[in-house]
Amino acid sequence: MSDKKKDRFKNRIEIVNRKAKFDYEFVETEVAGIILTGTEIKSIREGRASLVDTYCYITPNTELFVKNMYIAKYEDGTYLNHEERRERKLLFTKRQLRKWQNELKNPRMTIVPVKMFINDKGMCKVLVALARGKREYDKRESKIGRASCRERV
């Protein structure tokens, strides 16, 4: 493998929504593309983004958008720099969107972005999960399970 390819794989960018795993039980996950501007992808490649408090919604004409995703302004950007918390469109198949739209009719179901990463081709992708919200006692069980795993090690 050439040195350039080794360097490209060494600088893996993964931005993870850790709180989502605690707050939700994932039913199904899919990888979706995301539409970004030039300064947004540059900030993501620097690792200056966050998925905390983000969620997705489906519009009536079956398009998937992510809301409240934070991507820091690019420092070397000009007056054409992007807004930090704008809505961004996710690229998803119509069939999968319709299927998830039917699932969202069930109570406590939502769509949550779990992880944002850059794939081998240099494209930014988002791992999106169809999730069911955990109740308070479910969260307590998760805490107890993590504590017992720490004690064993």
MARBA-3410 file (N, C-alpha, C, O; in Angstrom, 1 decimal):
153
0.8,-1.2,0.0,0.0,0.0,0.0,0.9,1.2,0.0,1.9,1.3,0.7 ~ 0.5,2.2,-0.8,1.4,3.4,-0.9,1.2,4.3,0.4,0.3,4.1,1.2 ~ 2.2,5.2,0.6,2.2,6.0,1.7,1.0,7.0,1.8,0.4,7.2,2.9 ~ 0.5,7.4,0.6,-0.7,8.3,0.6,-1.9,7.6,1.1,-2.7,8.2,1.9 ~ -2.1,6.3,0.7,-3.3,5.6,1.1,-3.2,5.3,2.6,-4.2,5.4,3.3
-2.0,5.0,3.1,-1.8,4.8,4.6,-2.2,6.0,5.4,-2.9,5.9,6.4 ~ -1.7,7.2,4.9,-2.1,8.4,5.6,-3.6,8.7,5.5,-4.1,9.2,6.5 ~ -4.2,8.4,4.4,-5.6,8.6,4.3,-6.4,7.8,5.3,-7.4,8.3,5.8 ~ -6.0,6.5,5.5,-6.7,5.7,6.4,-6.4,6.0,7.9,-7.2,5.7,8.8 ~ -5.2,6.5,8.1,-4.8,6.8,9.5,-5.6,8.0,10.1,-5.9,8.0,11.3
-6.0,8.9,9.2,-6.7,10.1,9.7,-8.2,9.9,9.6,-8.9,10.7,9.0 ~ -8.8,8.9,10.2,-10.2,8.6,10.2,-11.0,9.6,11.0,-10.6,9.8,12.1 ~ -12.0,10.1,10.4,-12.9,11.1,11.1,-14.2,10.3,11.5,-14.9,9.9,10.6 ~ -14.5,10.3,12.7,-15.7,9.7,13.2,-16.3,10.6,14.3,-15.6,10.7,15.4 ~ -17.5,11.1,14.1,-18.1,12.0,15.1,-19.3,11.2,15.6,-20.2,10.9,14.8
-19.3,10.8,16.9,-20.3,9.9,17.4,-21.2,10.6,18.4,-20.8,11.5,19.1 ~ -22.5,10.3,18.3,-23.5,10.8,19.2,-23.6,9.7,20.4,-24.4,8.8,20.3 ~ -22.9,9.9,21.4,-22.8,8.9,22.5,-24.1,8.9,23.3,-24.5,7.8,23.8 ~ -24.7,10.0,23.4,-26.0,10.1,24.2,-27.1,9.4,23.6,-28.0,8.9,24.3 ~ -27.1,9.2,22.3,-28.2,8.5,21.6,-28.3,7.1,22.0,-29.4,6.5,22.1
-27.1,6.4,22.2,-27.2,5.0,22.6,-27.8,4.9,24.0,-28.4,3.8,24.3 ~ -27.6,5.9,24.8,-28.1,5.8,26.2,-29.6,6.2,26.2,-30.4,5.6,27.0 ~ -30.1,7.1,25.4,-31.4,7.6,25.4,-32.4,6.7,24.5,-33.6,6.8,24.7 ~ -31.8,6.0,23.5,-32.7,5.3,22.6,-32.2,3.8,22.4,-31.1,3.5,22.6 ~ -33.2,3.0,22.0,-32.9,1.6,21.7,-33.0,1.6,20.1,-34.1,1.8,19.6
-32.0,1.2,19.5,-31.9,1.2,18.0,-32.7,0.0,17.4,-32.4,-1.2,17.8 ~ -33.6,0.3,16.5,-34.4,-0.8,15.9,-33.7,-1.2,14.6,-33.6,-2.4,14.3 ~ -33.3,-0.2,13.8,-32.7,-0.4,12.5,-31.8,0.7,12.2,-32.1,1.9,12.5 ~ -30.7,0.5,11.5,-29.7,1.5,11.1,-29.5,1.5,9.7,-29.5,0.4,9.0 ~ -29.2,2.6,9.1,-28.9,2.8,7.7,-27.9,3.9,7.5,-27.8,4.8,8.3
-27.1,3.8,6.5,-26.1,4.8,6.1,-26.7,5.7,5.1,-27.2,5.3,4.1 ~ -26.6,7.0,5.3,-27.2,8.0,4.4,-26.1,9.0,4.0,-25.2,9.3,4.8 ~ -26.2,9.5,2.8,-25.3,10.6,2.4,-25.9,11.9,2.9,-27.0,12.0,3.4 ~ -25.1,13.0,2.9,-25.5,14.3,3.4,-25.1,15.3,2.4,-24.0,15.3,1.9 ~ -25.9,16.3,2.2,-25.6,17.4,1.3,-24.9,18.5,2.1,-25.5,19.1,3.0
-23.7,18.9,1.8,-22.9,19.9,2.5,-22.3,20.9,1.6,-22.2,20.7,0.4 ~ -22.0,22.0,2.1,-21.3,23.1,1.3,-19.8,22.8,1.5,-19.3,22.0,2.3 ~ -19.0,23.6,0.8,-17.5,23.4,0.8,-16.9,23.7,2.2,-16.0,22.9,2.6 ~ -17.3,24.7,2.9,-16.7,25.0,4.1,-17.2,24.0,5.2,-16.4,23.8,6.2 ~ -18.3,23.4,5.1,-18.8,22.5,6.0,-18.0,21.2,6.0,-17.6,20.7,7.0
-17.7,20.7,4.8,-16.9,19.5,4.7,-15.5,19.7,5.2,-14.8,18.8,5.8 ~ -14.9,20.9,5.0,-13.6,21.2,5.5,-13.6,21.2,7.0,-12.6,20.7,7.7 ~ -14.6,21.7,7.7,-14.7,21.7,9.1,-14.9,20.3,9.7,-14.3,19.9,10.7 ~ -15.6,19.5,9.0,-15.8,18.1,9.4,-14.5,17.3,9.3,-14.2,16.5,10.2 ~ -13.7,17.6,8.3,-12.4,16.9,8.1,-11.5,17.3,9.2,-10.5,16.6,9.5
-11.7,18.5,9.8,-10.8,18.9,10.9,-11.4,18.3,12.2,-10.8,18.5,13.3 ~ -12.6,17.7,12.2,-13.2,17.1,13.3,-14.0,18.1,14.2,-14.2,17.8,15.4 ~ -14.4,19.2,13.6,-15.1,20.2,14.4,-16.6,20.2,14.1,-17.1,21.1,13.6 ~ -17.2,19.1,14.6,-18.6,19.0,14.4,-19.2,18.2,15.6,-18.4,17.5,16.3 ~ -20.5,18.3,15.8,-21.1,17.6,17.0,-22.5,17.1,16.6,-23.2,17.8,15.9
-22.9,16.0,17.1,-24.2,15.4,16.9,-25.1,15.4,18.1,-26.2,14.8,18.1 ~ -24.7,16.1,19.1,-25.4,16.2,20.4,-26.7,17.0,20.1,-26.7,18.0,19.5 ~ -27.8,16.4,20.6,-29.2,17.0,20.5,-29.6,17.1,19.0,-30.4,18.0,18.7 ~ -29.2,16.3,18.2,-29.7,16.3,16.8,-30.8,15.3,16.6,-30.8,14.3,17.3 ~ -31.6,15.5,15.6,-32.7,14.6,15.3,-33.0,14.8,13.8,-32.6,15.7,13.2
-33.7,13.8,13.3,-34.1,13.8,11.9,-35.6,13.8,11.8,-36.3,13.4,12.7 ~ -36.1,14.4,10.7,-37.5,14.4,10.4,-37.8,14.2,8.9,-36.9,14.5,8.1 ~ -38.9,13.6,8.6,-39.3,13.4,7.2,-40.4,14.4,6.8,-41.4,14.6,7.5 ~ -40.1,15.1,5.7,-41.1,16.1,5.2,-42.3,15.4,4.5,-42.1,14.2,4.2 ~ -43.4,16.1,4.3,-44.5,15.4,3.7,-44.2,14.9,2.2,-44.8,13.9,1.8
-43.3,15.5,1.5,-42.9,15.0,0.2,-41.7,14.0,0.3,-40.9,14.0,-0.6 ~ -41.6,13.3,1.4,-40.7,12.2,1.6,-39.2,12.6,1.3,-38.6,12.1,0.5 ~ -38.8,13.6,2.1,-37.3,13.9,2.1,-36.9,13.9,3.6,-37.7,14.3,4.5 ~ -35.7,13.5,3.8,-35.2,13.4,5.2,-34.2,14.5,5.5,-33.3,14.7,4.7 ~ -34.4,15.2,6.6,-33.6,16.3,7.0,-33.1,16.1,8.4,-33.8,15.5,9.2
-31.8,16.5,8.6,-31.3,16.5,10.0,-31.3,17.9,10.5,-30.9,18.9,9.8 ~ -31.7,18.0,11.8,-31.9,19.3,12.4,-31.0,19.5,13.6,-30.8,18.5,14.3 ~ -30.5,20.7,13.8,-29.7,21.0,15.0,-28.3,20.4,15.0,-27.7,20.3,16.1 ~ -27.8,20.0,13.9,-26.4,19.4,13.8,-25.4,20.6,13.8,-25.6,21.6,13.0 ~ -24.4,20.5,14.7,-23.5,21.6,14.8,-22.2,21.3,14.0,-21.6,20.3,14.2
-21.9,22.2,13.0,-20.6,22.1,12.3,-20.0,23.5,12.5,-20.6,24.5,12.0 ~ -18.8,23.6,13.1,-18.2,24.8,13.4,-17.8,25.6,12.1,-17.6,25.0,11.0 ~ -17.8,26.9,12.2,-17.4,27.7,11.0,-16.0,27.4,10.7,-15.1,27.2,11.5 ~ -15.7,27.4,9.4,-14.3,27.1,8.9,-13.5,28.4,9.1,-13.9,29.5,8.6 ~ -12.4,28.3,9.8,-11.6,29.4,10.2,-11.1,30.2,9.0,-11.0,31.5,9.0
-10.7,29.5,7.9,-10.2,30.2,6.7,-11.2,30.6,5.7,-10.9,31.0,4.6 ~ -12.5,30.4,6.1,-13.6,30.7,5.2,-13.8,32.2,5.1,-13.4,33.0,5.9 ~ -14.4,32.6,4.0,-14.6,34.1,3.7,-16.1,34.4,4.1,-16.7,33.8,5.0 ~ -16.6,35.4,3.5,-18.0,35.8,3.8,-19.0,34.7,3.3,-20.2,34.8,3.6 ~ -18.5,33.7,2.5,-19.4,32.6,2.1,-19.4,31.5,3.1,-19.9,30.4,2.7
-19.0,31.7,4.3,-19.0,30.6,5.3,-20.4,30.2,5.6,-21.3,31.0,5.4 ~ -20.6,29.0,6.1,-21.9,28.4,6.4,-22.4,28.8,7.7,-21.7,29.3,8.6 ~ -23.7,28.6,7.9,-24.4,28.7,9.2,-24.0,27.5,10.0,-23.9,26.4,9.5 ~ -23.9,27.6,11.3,-23.4,26.5,12.2,-24.5,25.4,12.4,-24.2,24.2,12.4 ~ -25.7,25.9,12.6,-26.8,24.9,12.9,-28.0,25.0,11.9,-29.1,25.2,12.3
-27.7,24.8,10.6,-28.7,24.9,9.6,-29.3,23.4,9.4,-28.6,22.5,9.7 ~ -30.4,23.3,8.8,-31.0,22.0,8.4,-30.2,21.5,7.2,-30.0,22.3,6.3 ~ -29.9,20.2,7.2,-29.2,19.6,6.1,-29.9,18.4,5.6,-30.5,17.6,6.4 ~ -30.0,18.3,4.3,-30.7,17.2,3.7,-29.9,15.9,3.7,-28.7,15.9,3.3 ~ -30.5,14.8,4.0,-29.9,13.5,4.0,-30.4,12.8,2.7,-31.5,12.9,2.4
-29.5,12.0,2.1,-29.8,11.3,0.9,-30.2,9.9,1.2,-29.3,9.1,1.7 ~ -31.4,9.5,1.0,-32.0,8.2,1.4,-32.9,7.7,0.3,-33.4,8.5,-0.5 ~ -33.1,6.4,0.2,-34.0,5.9,-0.8,-35.4,6.1,-0.5,-35.8,6.1,0.7 ~ -36.3,6.3,-1.5,-37.7,6.6,-1.2,-38.3,5.4,-0.5,-39.2,5.6,0.4 ~ -38.0,4.2,-0.9,-38.6,3.0,-0.3,-38.3,2.9,1.1,-39.2,2.6,1.9
-37.0,3.2,1.5,-36.6,3.1,2.9,-37.3,4.2,3.7,-37.8,4.0,4.9 ~ -37.5,5.4,3.1,-38.1,6.5,3.8,-39.6,6.2,4.0,-40.1,6.5,5.1 ~ -40.3,5.6,3.1,-41.7,5.3,3.2,-41.9,4.2,4.4,-42.8,4.3,5.2 ~ -40.9,3.3,4.4,-41.0,2.2,5.4,-40.8,2.9,6.8,-41.6,2.5,7.7 ~ -39.8,3.8,6.9,-39.6,4.4,8.2,-40.7,5.4,8.6,-41.0,5.5,9.8
-41.3,6.0,7.6,-42.4,6.9,7.8,-43.6,6.1,8.5,-44.3,6.7,9.3 ~ -43.8,4.9,8.0,-44.9,4.1,8.6,-44.5,3.7,10.0,-45.4,3.6,10.9 ~ -43.3,3.4,10.3,-42.8,3.0,11.6,-42.9,4.2,12.6,-43.2,4.0,13.8 ~ -42.8,5.4,12.1,-42.8,6.6,13.0,-44.2,6.8,13.5,-44.4,7.6,14.5 ~ -45.2,6.2,12.9,-46.6,6.3,13.5,-46.7,5.7,14.8,-47.7,6.0,15.6
-45.9,4.7,15.1,-45.9,4.1,16.4,-45.4,5.0,17.5,-44.5,5.9,17.2 ~ -45.9,4.9,18.7,-45.4,5.8,19.8,-44.0,5.6,20.2,-43.5,4.5,20.1 ~ -43.3,6.7,20.6,-41.9,6.7,21.0,-40.9,6.4,20.0,-39.7,6.2,20.3 ~ -41.3,6.4,18.7,-40.3,6.1,17.6,-39.8,7.4,17.1,-40.6,8.4,16.9 ~ -38.5,7.4,16.7,-37.9,8.6,16.1,-36.7,8.2,15.2,-36.3,7.0,15.2
-36.2,9.2,14.5,-35.0,8.9,13.7,-33.9,9.8,14.3,-34.0,11.0,14.5 ~ -32.8,9.1,14.6,-31.6,9.8,15.2,-30.4,9.5,14.5,-30.1,8.4,14.1 ~ -29.6,10.6,14.2,-28.2,10.4,13.7,-27.3,9.8,14.7,-27.2,10.4,15.8 ~ -26.6,8.7,14.5,-25.8,8.1,15.5,-24.3,8.4,15.3,-23.6,8.7,16.2 ~ -23.9,8.4,14.0,-22.4,8.6,13.7,-22.3,9.3,12.4,-23.0,9.0,11.5
-21.3,10.2,12.3,-21.0,10.9,11.0,-19.5,10.5,10.8,-18.6,10.7,11.6 ~ -19.2,10.1,9.5,-17.9,9.7,9.2,-17.6,10.0,7.8,-18.5,10.3,7.0 ~ -16.3,9.9,7.4,-15.9,10.1,6.0,-15.4,8.7,5.5,-14.6,8.1,6.1 ~ -16.0,8.2,4.4,-15.8,6.9,3.9,-14.4,6.9,3.2,-13.7,7.9,3.1 ~ -14.1,5.7,2.6,-12.9,5.5,1.9,-12.7,6.4,0.6,-11.6,6.7,0.2
-13.9,6.8,0.1,-13.8,7.7,-1.1,-13.8,9.1,-0.8,-13.7,10.0,-1.7 ~ -13.8,9.5,0.5,-13.7,10.9,1.0,-15.1,11.5,1.1,-15.1,12.8,1.2 ~ -16.1,10.8,1.0,-17.5,11.3,1.1,-18.0,11.3,2.5,-17.7,10.3,3.2 ~ -18.7,12.3,2.9,-19.2,12.3,4.3,-20.5,11.5,4.3,-21.4,11.8,3.5 ~ -20.7,10.6,5.3,-21.8,9.8,5.4,-22.3,9.9,6.9,-21.6,10.2,7.8
-23.6,9.7,7.1,-24.2,9.7,8.4,-24.9,8.4,8.6,-25.7,7.9,7.8 ~ -24.6,7.7,9.8,-25.3,6.5,10.2,-26.6,7.0,10.9,-26.5,7.6,12.0 ~ -27.7,6.6,10.4,-29.0,7.1,10.9,-29.7,5.8,11.5,-29.7,4.8,10.9 ~ -30.4,6.0,12.6,-31.1,4.9,13.3,-32.5,5.2,13.5,-32.9,6.3,13.9 ~ -33.4,4.2,13.2,-34.8,4.3,13.6,-34.8,3.8,15.0,-34.4,2.6,15.3
-35.2,4.6,16.0,-35.0,4.3,17.4,-36.3,4.4,18.2,-37.2,5.2,17.8 ~ -36.3,3.7,19.3,-37.4,3.8,20.2,-36.9,4.4,21.5,-35.8,4.0,22.0 ~ -37.5,5.4,22.0,-37.1,6.1,23.2,-37.2,5.2,24.4,-38.1,4.5,24.6 ~ -36.1,5.2,25.2,-36.1,4.4,26.4,-36.8,5.2,27.5,-36.8,6.4,27.5 ~ -37.4,4.4,28.4,-38.0,5.0,29.6,-37.0,5.1,30.7,-35.9,4.6,30.5
-37.4,5.7,31.8,-36.4,6.0,32.9,-35.9,4.7,33.5,-34.7,4.6,33.8 ~ -36.7,3.7,33.6,-36.2,2.4,34.2,-35.3,1.7,33.3,-34.4,1.0,33.7 ~ -35.5,1.8,31.9,-34.6,1.2,31.0,-33.2,1.9,31.1,-32.2,1.2,30.9 ~ -33.2,3.2,31.3,-31.9,3.9,31.4,-31.2,3.4,32.6,-29.9,3.3,32.6 ~ -31.9,3.2,33.7,-31.3,2.7,34.9,-30.6,1.4,34.7,-29.5,1.1,35.2
-31.3,0.5,34.0,-30.8,-0.8,33.7,-29.5,-0.7,32.9,-28.5,-1.5,33.1 ~ -29.4,0.2,32.0,-28.2,0.5,31.2,-27.1,0.9,32.1,-25.9,0.4,31.9 ~ -27.3,1.8,33.0,-26.3,2.3,33.9,-25.8,1.1,34.8,-24.6,1.0,35.0 ~ -26.7,0.3,35.3,-26.3,-0.9,36.1,-25.4,-1.8,35.3,-24.4,-2.4,35.8 ~ -25.8,-2.1,34.1,-25.1,-3.0,33.2,-23.7,-2.5,32.9,-22.7,-3.3,32.9
-23.5,-1.2,32.7,-22.2,-0.6,32.4,-21.3,-0.7,33.7,-20.1,-1.0,33.6 ~ -21.9,-0.5,34.8,-21.2,-0.5,36.1,-20.7,-1.9,36.4,-19.5,-2.1,36.8 ~ -21.5,-2.9,36.1,-21.1,-4.3,36.4,-20.0,-4.7,35.4,-19.1,-5.5,35.8 ~ -20.0,-4.2,34.2,-18.9,-4.5,33.2,-17.6,-3.9,33.7,-16.6,-4.5,33.5 ~ -17.7,-2.7,34.2,-16.4,-2.0,34.7,-15.9,-2.8,35.9,-14.6,-2.9,36.0
-16.7,-3.3,36.8,-16.3,-4.0,38.0,-15.6,-5.3,37.6,-14.6,-5.8,38.2 ~ -16.0,-6.0,36.5,-15.5,-7.3,36.1,-14.0,-7.1,35.6,-13.2,-8.0,35.7 ~ -13.8,-5.9,35.0,-12.5,-5.7,34.3,-11.4,-5.3,35.3,-10.3,-5.1,34.9
END
